[in-house]
Amino acid sequence: MSHIRHLVHADSDALATAAARAAVEHLTERIATAGRASLSLTGGSVGVKTAAALADSTVEWEKVTIFFGDERFVPADHPERNDGQLDEALLDSLGDRPTVHRWPARTGQHSDVDSAAERFLESLTIPAGDDPIFDVTILGMGPEGHIDSIFPHTPAVAETDRLVVGVRDCPKPPPERLTFTLPAVRRSRHILVVAAGEGKAEAVAEGIGGASPSEWPVAGAVGTESTTYHLDVGAASALG
């Protein structure tokens, strides 16, 4: 497991720019080494802002596979879907250059969230053993430390085997979601946590301090090569 570090920036715009720059460096390095790279994007205000900061980068997007860390299990055109927000921020500008894996949408024919999770996983080609799935994972974080749709004291945070699960009775609406689990997140070479505001300060401190992931899920997000928190002054205010 990698050492966890944090960087403090003036505001959310500066941290998004810095996180995007770090993501570009990691992706470019991986493309040079392996010929391809994979990136997991996150929703939320700072996550979407970070994605937008990637839009003008010089990444060879035709060599990148893009995932979304989680998705709301709603119809494809629903405004609460993460991919719609991320399309507007980044993907629309990239056209068909990257390979993009989108989570299933709820339809009349496919309305069971667990079946949707299984169907999505079956559509992916997952590296063997414990090899990394993602080269770069960008994670937003809630004030209670949730990442993707992994919330404290839920079946999703307790999952130790499956890489993808359906979420029911989510503490934050909408109630049904699809998410990668901590076993999947930890198969990331580089993890970038982006957080802004004093409301995130306690969760940041607990995550960096190595709290129990069942209490603070962000604490379970540790990359195989690096883990970096990009924070504004408010989010860093509880750190010693």
C-alpha positions in Angstrom: 0.0 0.0 0.0 1.1 3.5 -0.8 2.0 6.3 1.6 -0.9 8.8 2.0 -0.1 12.5 1.4 -2.1 15.6 1.2 -1.7 18.9 -0.7 -3.6 22.1 0.3 -4.7 24.6 -2.3 -6.2 28.0 -2.1 -9.7 27.1 -3.2 -11.7 24.4 -5.1 -10.7 25.7 -8.5 -7.0 25.5 -7.6 -7.4 22.0 -6.2 -9.3 20.7 -9.2 -6.7 22.1 -11.5 -3.9 20.5 -9.5 -5.7 17.1 -9.2 -6.3 17.1 -13.0 -2.7 17.9 -13.6 -1.6 15.0 -11.5 -4.1 12.7 -13.3 -2.6 13.8 -16.6 0.9 13.0 -15.5 -0.1 9.5 -14.3 -2.1 8.7 -17.4 0.7 10.0 -19.7 3.3 7.9 -17.8 1.2 4.8 -18.0 0.5 5.3 -21.7 4.2 5.6 -22.4 4.8 2.4 -20.4 1.9 0.2 -21.4 0.4 1.8 -24.4 -3.0 2.3 -22.7 -4.3 3.7 -19.4 -7.5 3.6 -17.4 -9.3 6.4 -15.5 -12.1 6.3 -13.0 -14.1 9.6 -12.7 -16.3 10.8 -9.9 -19.4 12.9 -9.6 -20.0 15.7 -7.1 -19.2 19.4 -7.4 -15.5 19.1 -7.0 -15.2 15.8 -8.9 -17.0 17.4 -11.9 -14.9 20.5 -11.6 -11.8 18.2 -11.8 -13.1 16.4 -14.8 -13.7 19.8 -16.5 -10.1 20.7 -15.8 -9.0 17.6 -17.8 -10.8 18.8 -21.0 -7.9 20.9 -22.3 -5.2 18.5 -21.4 -2.8 16.8 -23.9 -3.7 13.3 -22.9 -3.9 10.8 -25.8 -7.5 10.0 -25.1 -7.8 7.4 -27.8 -5.6 5.3 -25.6 -7.6 5.8 -22.4 -10.5 3.7 -21.0 -12.8 5.7 -18.8 -15.0 4.4 -16.0 -17.4 6.1 -13.5 -16.9 5.2 -9.9 -20.6 4.9 -9.3 -24.0 5.7 -10.9 -27.5 6.4 -9.8 -29.8 3.6 -11.0 -32.2 5.8 -12.8 -33.2 6.1 -16.5 -30.5 7.1 -19.0 -31.7 10.6 -19.5 -32.3 11.4 -15.8 -30.6 14.6 -14.6 -29.2 12.9 -11.5 -27.0 10.5 -13.5 -23.3 11.1 -13.0 -22.5 10.4 -16.6 -24.7 13.2 -17.8 -22.8 15.7 -15.6 -19.5 14.3 -16.7 -20.5 14.3 -20.3 -21.0 18.0 -20.1 -17.8 18.7 -18.2 -15.5 16.5 -20.2 -16.7 13.6 -22.3 -18.7 15.6 -24.9 -15.5 17.5 -25.8 -13.6 14.2 -26.3 -16.1 12.7 -28.7 -15.5 9.0 -29.4 -11.7 9.1 -28.7 -11.7 7.3 -25.3 -13.4 4.0 -24.5 -16.1 4.7 -22.0 -17.8 2.1 -19.8 -21.2 3.4 -18.7 -23.3 1.9 -15.9 -26.6 0.3 -16.9 -29.7 2.6 -16.8 -33.0 1.6 -15.3 -35.6 0.6 -17.9 -38.9 -1.1 -17.8 -37.3 -4.3 -18.8 -34.2 -4.0 -16.5 -35.3 -2.6 -13.2 -33.4 -4.8 -10.7 -30.3 -3.1 -9.4 -28.5 -6.3 -8.4 -29.0 -7.8 -11.9 -27.8 -4.5 -13.4 -24.6 -4.8 -11.3 -23.9 -8.3 -12.4 -24.6 -7.4 -16.0 -22.2 -4.5 -15.9 -19.4 -6.6 -14.3 -19.8 -9.3 -16.9 -19.4 -6.6 -19.7 -15.9 -5.7 -18.4 -12.5 -7.3 -18.9 -11.0 -7.3 -15.5 -7.2 -7.9 -15.1 -6.3 -11.2 -13.5 -5.5 -11.7 -9.8 -4.9 -8.5 -7.9 -3.5 -6.5 -10.9 -4.8 -2.9 -11.0 -8.1 -2.2 -12.7 -7.6 1.5 -12.8 -4.4 3.5 -13.4 -6.0 6.7 -11.9 -9.0 7.0 -9.7 -10.4 10.4 -8.8 -12.7 10.3 -5.8 -15.0 12.9 -4.4 -16.0 12.5 -0.7 -19.1 13.3 1.4 -19.0 14.8 4.9 -19.5 11.4 6.4 -16.6 10.0 4.4 -18.5 8.2 1.6 -16.8 7.7 -1.7 -18.6 6.5 -4.9 -21.8 5.0 -3.4 -20.0 3.4 -0.5 -21.5 4.8 2.7 -20.7 4.0 6.3 -22.3 1.0 8.0 -23.9 -0.3 4.7 -23.5 -3.6 2.9 -21.4 -1.9 0.2 -18.7 -0.8 2.6 -18.7 -4.3 4.2 -18.1 -6.0 0.8 -14.8 -7.8 0.7 -15.0 -9.9 -2.4 -17.3 -8.5 -5.2 -15.9 -5.6 -7.3 -19.4 -4.2 -8.2 -22.6 -4.1 -6.2 -26.1 -2.8 -6.4 -27.0 -0.4 -3.6 -30.5 -0.3 -2.0 -31.8 2.1 0.6 -28.9 4.5 0.0 -28.7 7.1 2.8 -28.6 9.8 0.1 -31.2 9.9 -2.6 -31.8 8.3 -5.0 -32.1 5.1 -3.0 -30.8 2.7 -5.7 -27.3 3.0 -7.1 -24.5 1.0 -8.7 -21.0 1.2 -7.4 -17.5 -0.2 -7.5 -16.5 -1.5 -4.0 -13.5 -0.9 -1.9 -11.8 -4.1 -3.2 -12.1 -2.5 -6.7 -11.0 1.0 -5.6 -7.9 -0.5 -4.0 -6.9 -2.0 -7.3 -6.0 1.6 -8.4 -2.4 2.5 -9.0 -3.0 6.2 -8.1 -5.9 7.5 -6.1 -6.7 11.3 -6.0 -9.2 12.3 -3.3 -10.6 15.8 -4.0 -12.4 17.6 -1.2 -13.4 21.2 -0.4 -15.0 23.0 2.5 -14.9 22.7 6.3 -17.8 20.3 6.2 -15.3 17.7 4.8 -12.6 18.4 7.4 -13.4 15.6 9.9 -13.7 13.0 7.1 -10.4 14.1 5.6 -8.7 13.8 9.0 -10.2 10.3 9.6 -9.3 9.1 6.1 -5.7 10.2 6.3 -5.4 9.1 9.9 -6.3 5.5 9.0 -9.8 5.2 10.6 -11.9 2.1 10.1 -13.4 2.1 6.5 -16.7 0.9 8.0 -16.9 4.2 9.9 -15.2 6.4 7.3 -15.2 4.6 3.8 -12.6 7.1 2.4 -10.1 5.5 4.8 -10.3 2.4 2.7 -9.3 4.1 -0.5 -5.6 3.5 -0.8 -3.8 3.1 -4.1 -1.1 0.6 -4.9 1.4 3.3 -5.8 0.1 6.6 -4.5 -2.7 8.1 -2.5 -3.0 11.9 -2.6 -5.7 14.2 -1.0 -6.1 17.5 -2.9 -7.8 19.9 -0.4 -8.8 23.5 0.0 -8.0 25.3 3.3 -11.4 24.4 4.8 -11.1 20.7 4.1 -7.6 20.6 5.5 -8.6 22.5 8.7 -8.7 19.5 11.0 -5.2 18.2 10.1 -2.4 18.7 12.5 
